[in-house]
Amino acid sequence: MQERSEQVDAPDGSGTFAAHVAVPDAGRGPGIVVIHEIFGVNEYITGTCRRLAELGYVALAPDLFWRIAPGLALAHDEEGLTRAMENVSRFDAEAAVGDVAAALDHLRSLPDVEGGVGVLGFCLGGTLAYLAAAVASPDVAVSYYGSGVPAALDQADDIRCPLLVHFGGEDPYIPREQMEAARSALSDRPGVTFVVHEGAGHAFDNDLAPMFHQPEAASAAWQQTAAFLQEALPVR
């Protein structure tokens, strides 16, 4: 596996932002943009890039906090959470969706990438993955516990790619009635797989955050994600 940093041109011409890239042993593969949580492109996100590379994908994780706190990579502790929430209060989600679209374009242009590109995001990134699926035409999208998804169901008609949505049934940040509204709006749509992991809370996939990680739900969700990606964006 190879890892490197790339610079992505911002869509508004205001500059460039960094992105971490992991390339599978084969040297080529379909591409996945990995969209970070509120903690930035930290070891959990670069580790997820490596997990995807192990599946055969070229993974690119853009720094979507570059406009307010470039290079942010916070620990999953109380201090990190406090700093993360301060940054989120200044975060421009609309601009970030444009940055995700630019990252998809950049990923498509890489010589390592063949066979299409998709998006996968966690928490804040789960919302952005869903929003990018509506406006940026990825080939597949995976959203983990995106708290903004229930408020953006009016954009569902614009999503044309296969979409996998994960929620934790005991997520304190996403009320159950909001999950059910999302399930009602999304689960019967062609190409959409909607999964509620009963008993799981928020950020259950994050194995570097003991306050959140739930191994059983994380393992089940990752197996579903790997199978979904292989079906929608197969590694040859």
LUMFI-707000 format. One record per residue (C-alpha): residue number from 0; z, y, x. Coordinates in nm, 2 decimals. Example, Ala and Ser with C-alpha at 12.3 -4.5 7.8 and 13.67 -1.06 7.14 Angstrom:
<nodes>
fise_c3_c2_c1
0_0.78_-0.45_1.23
1_0.71_-0.11_1.37
</nodes>
This chain:
<nodes>
fise_c3_c2_c1
0_0.00_0.00_0.00
1_-0.09_0.35_0.12
2_0.09_0.67_0.02
3_-0.01_1.03_0.07
4_0.01_1.38_-0.07
5_-0.28_1.56_-0.24
6_-0.33_1.92_-0.35
7_-0.46_1.98_-0.70
8_-0.64_2.29_-0.81
9_-0.46_2.47_-1.10
10_-0.68_2.50_-1.41
11_-0.62_2.88_-1.43
12_-0.72_2.94_-1.07
13_-0.37_3.06_-0.98
14_-0.32_2.82_-0.69
15_-0.27_2.45_-0.60
16_0.01_2.21_-0.66
17_0.12_1.90_-0.48
18_0.08_1.54_-0.60
19_0.22_1.22_-0.46
20_-0.04_0.94_-0.44
21_0.01_0.56_-0.41
22_-0.29_0.34_-0.35
23_-0.29_-0.04_-0.40
24_-0.35_-0.29_-0.12
25_-0.70_-0.34_-0.24
26_-0.78_0.02_-0.16
27_-0.93_0.10_-0.50
28_-0.85_0.07_-0.86
29_-0.82_0.26_-1.19
30_-0.61_0.57_-1.18
31_-0.28_0.66_-1.36
32_-0.13_1.01_-1.36
33_0.25_0.97_-1.36
34_0.43_1.25_-1.53
35_0.79_1.32_-1.42
36_1.12_1.37_-1.60
37_1.31_1.69_-1.58
38_1.43_1.59_-1.23
39_1.09_1.64_-1.07
40_0.89_1.42_-0.84
41_1.19_1.24_-0.70
42_1.24_0.88_-0.56
43_1.23_0.74_-0.91
44_0.88_0.89_-0.98
45_0.74_0.80_-0.64
46_0.89_0.45_-0.69
47_0.71_0.43_-1.02
48_0.38_0.52_-0.84
49_0.45_0.22_-0.61
50_0.52_0.00_-0.91
51_0.18_0.09_-1.05
52_0.01_0.04_-0.72
53_0.16_-0.31_-0.71
54_-0.03_-0.37_-1.04
55_-0.35_-0.25_-0.88
56_-0.36_0.12_-1.00
57_-0.40_0.43_-0.79
58_-0.11_0.64_-0.91
59_-0.08_1.02_-0.88
60_0.24_1.21_-0.96
61_0.18_1.59_-0.99
62_0.46_1.84_-0.93
63_0.46_2.01_-1.27
64_0.75_2.24_-1.18
65_0.54_2.41_-0.91
66_0.52_2.74_-1.10
67_0.90_2.78_-1.10
68_1.06_2.54_-0.84
69_0.79_2.38_-0.62
70_0.89_2.05_-0.46
71_1.18_1.99_-0.70
72_1.33_1.64_-0.65
73_1.67_1.63_-0.81
74_1.93_1.35_-0.80
75_2.04_1.19_-1.12
76_2.39_1.33_-1.13
77_2.57_1.61_-1.31
78_2.47_1.87_-1.06
79_2.11_1.75_-1.08
80_2.12_1.76_-1.46
81_2.25_2.11_-1.46
82_1.98_2.24_-1.23
83_1.72_2.04_-1.42
84_1.82_2.20_-1.75
85_1.80_2.55_-1.60
86_1.45_2.48_-1.48
87_1.34_2.34_-1.82
88_1.45_2.66_-1.99
89_1.18_2.84_-1.78
90_0.92_2.57_-1.81
91_0.58_2.64_-1.97
92_0.48_2.32_-2.15
93_0.14_2.45_-2.25
94_0.06_2.54_-1.89
95_0.19_2.20_-1.78
96_-0.05_2.02_-2.02
97_-0.33_2.21_-1.85
98_-0.19_2.10_-1.51
99_-0.19_1.73_-1.63
100_-0.55_1.77_-1.74
101_-0.63_1.91_-1.39
102_-0.45_1.62_-1.23
103_-0.66_1.38_-1.44
104_-0.97_1.55_-1.32
105_-0.85_1.54_-0.96
106_-0.76_1.17_-0.99
107_-1.11_1.09_-1.13
108_-1.27_1.26_-0.83
109_-1.08_1.05_-0.57
110_-1.29_0.79_-0.38
111_-1.01_0.54_-0.43
112_-1.04_0.55_-0.81
113_-1.28_0.33_-1.01
114_-1.27_0.22_-1.37
115_-1.12_0.51_-1.56
116_-0.79_0.70_-1.56
117_-0.48_0.72_-1.78
118_-0.15_0.90_-1.81
119_0.21_0.76_-1.81
120_0.52_0.98_-1.86
121_0.89_0.96_-1.89
122_1.12_1.19_-2.09
123_0.97_1.54_-2.05
124_0.67_1.35_-1.91
125_0.66_1.13_-2.21
126_0.60_1.43_-2.43
127_0.34_1.57_-2.19
128_0.16_1.23_-2.17
129_0.13_1.24_-2.55
130_0.01_1.60_-2.56
131_-0.24_1.53_-2.27
132_-0.37_1.23_-2.47
133_-0.47_1.48_-2.74
134_-0.64_1.73_-2.53
135_-0.75_1.58_-2.19
136_-0.93_1.26_-2.29
137_-0.76_1.01_-2.07
138_-0.87_0.65_-2.11
139_-0.51_0.53_-2.20
140_-0.17_0.69_-2.25
141_0.19_0.56_-2.22
142_0.48_0.77_-2.34
143_0.84_0.68_-2.27
144_1.10_0.85_-2.49
145_0.92_1.18_-2.52
146_1.16_1.39_-2.73
147_0.88_1.63_-2.82
148_0.65_1.36_-2.97
149_0.80_1.38_-3.32
150_0.74_1.76_-3.34
151_0.37_1.71_-3.23
152_0.26_1.45_-3.48
153_0.00_1.70_-3.61
154_-0.19_1.63_-3.29
155_-0.22_1.26_-3.35
156_-0.57_1.29_-3.50
157_-0.69_1.43_-3.17
158_-0.58_1.12_-2.97
159_-0.88_0.89_-2.92
160_-0.75_0.66_-2.64
161_-0.51_0.36_-2.67
162_-0.15_0.49_-2.69
163_0.17_0.30_-2.62
164_0.49_0.48_-2.73
165_0.84_0.36_-2.62
166_1.17_0.48_-2.77
167_1.53_0.37_-2.73
168_1.69_0.29_-3.06
169_2.02_0.46_-2.96
170_1.87_0.76_-2.79
171_2.12_1.05_-2.84
172_1.84_1.31_-2.78
173_1.60_1.17_-3.04
174_1.75_1.12_-3.39
175_1.66_0.80_-3.56
176_1.49_0.98_-3.84
177_1.26_1.15_-3.59
178_1.16_0.82_-3.44
179_1.09_0.68_-3.79
180_0.87_0.98_-3.87
181_0.68_0.91_-3.55
182_0.66_0.54_-3.63
183_0.53_0.62_-3.98
184_0.26_0.86_-3.84
185_0.15_0.66_-3.54
186_0.21_0.29_-3.57
187_-0.07_0.21_-3.82
188_-0.33_0.41_-3.62
189_-0.60_0.21_-3.43
190_-0.51_0.16_-3.07
191_-0.15_0.27_-3.10
192_0.14_0.04_-3.01
193_0.48_0.18_-3.11
194_0.80_0.01_-2.98
195_1.16_0.09_-3.05
196_1.39_-0.09_-2.80
197_1.70_-0.15_-3.01
198_2.03_-0.07_-2.84
199_1.86_0.13_-2.56
200_1.94_0.49_-2.50
201_1.75_0.77_-2.33
202_1.58_0.72_-1.99
203_1.66_0.35_-2.00
204_1.38_0.28_-1.75
205_1.54_0.49_-1.47
206_1.70_0.24_-1.23
207_1.82_0.53_-1.01
208_2.03_0.68_-1.29
209_2.33_0.46_-1.36
210_2.43_0.68_-1.65
211_2.10_0.59_-1.83
212_1.95_0.27_-1.69
213_1.95_-0.04_-1.91
214_1.79_-0.33_-1.72
215_1.70_-0.55_-2.02
216_1.52_-0.28_-2.21
217_1.36_-0.15_-1.89
218_1.22_-0.49_-1.80
219_1.08_-0.55_-2.15
220_0.92_-0.21_-2.17
221_0.76_-0.24_-1.82
222_0.61_-0.58_-1.91
223_0.47_-0.43_-2.23
224_0.34_-0.14_-2.03
225_0.17_-0.35_-1.77
226_0.01_-0.57_-2.03
227_-0.11_-0.27_-2.23
228_-0.26_-0.10_-1.92
229_-0.43_-0.42_-1.82
230_-0.59_-0.45_-2.17
231_-0.69_-0.08_-2.20
232_-0.76_-0.01_-1.83
233_-0.81_-0.34_-1.66
234_-0.78_-0.39_-1.28
235_-1.08_-0.58_-1.17
</nodes>
